[in-house]
Amino acid sequence: MHENTNTAETVAGTTDAVSPASTEVVRFDTKVVVVLRDDLLPWQELNVTAFLMSGIATSEPNLVGESYRDADGNDYLPMLRQPVLVMTAGAEVLATARTKALGRGIPMAVYTQELFSTGHDAANREAVAAVAADDLNLVGIALRGPKNAVDRLVKGARMHG
């Protein structure tokens, strides 16, 4: 888990900030969690996590930090400002978390089994649109919301290991 310890500005989802030289950990009001179905192959876990996190990273301004630069002056892309937990659960926990997140207005990205066989973004959206919400064959979800609310939503999931 990545702990952001060097931001000098207050950003969405934080309660306090620290100077770049400080060793204090930034405390976040929000939590980002990816929950993967527990029967995926390793390549599927990685693929689904990457796609779901792209949804989280683009869901709100200020979630992504500044670009990185090494001592030689090479620039690297910015990343999410806060830690991400990756968990696993059975299909029933995923479905329940999705239903509860929708009911509580928690932003969420979804990845369904059908997306493994599509070839582009428009086909992905069509595959999801063709299925009623309660019938989605979820293989992963990503959530970002208040810590306590997200913890309750993913109850029954366990840390990926």
HUQUIDA-V24266 format. One line per field, one symbol per residue. phi: phi as a letter, one per 20 degrees, with the letter a starting at -180 (. if undefined). Layout:
phi=???
//
This chain:
phi=.edeccdddecgnddbccfgefdfefedfdcdcdddffdefgffgfffgffffffffeebfmfeeffebefenfecffcgfcfcedccafgffffffffffffemegbdccdgfffdedagfffffffffcfgfdgefdaccccaggfffgffegoecgfb
//
